[in-house]
Amino acid sequence: MTRIAVIDNRGQFTHLEQRTLRDLDVEAVVLSNDTGPEELDADGLVLSGGPDIDDSGRCSDYLDLGVPVLGICLGMQIIAAELDGEVGPGEYGGYADVTVDIHDAEDPLVGSLYPQTTVWASHADEVKSIPTGFSITASSEVCDIEAMSDAERDIYGVQWHPEVAHTEHGEEVFENFLARCR
């Protein structure tokens, strides 16, 4: 059975990420972001959302483990900040439904949602520039970088929360990620 570690960055939806994965017949465990990378035994990692990038524990240590990584909201921002991208305050702010344009129908994570989807997202902070090797795979009127992918390294990020009911096709994002982990 595929095993996914959900890294808890103290976000309000972390347990929904675990539940969604379990509903997809995956062994999903929630682990503190202070867990040592040598303790992780997983086929893939989800870096959860959370309130503060300065409280991201050892998340940067997890990016070189050789397993697929999906960053959700703050998780995506951690990936960008650690891998030479840039994170800054968003102009829009709080949670809202957002229509997202998918740029690449072939992208392994969000391509199946092409050409558009509606998501639930916070834009208090957002990725302002992507790291080297990544491509922008989705954008919206309120955020230029709603999703990013580095398919070579199997590292992905979405600004939105695919685990909440307000997001259309959120489960599909997890299914696409799991296909990379198997």
Summary of the structure (lengths in Angstrom):
residues: 182
radius of gyration: 14.4
end to end distance: 9.0
largest distance: 41.8
contacts: 664
relative contact order: 0.19
helix: 25%
strand: 36%
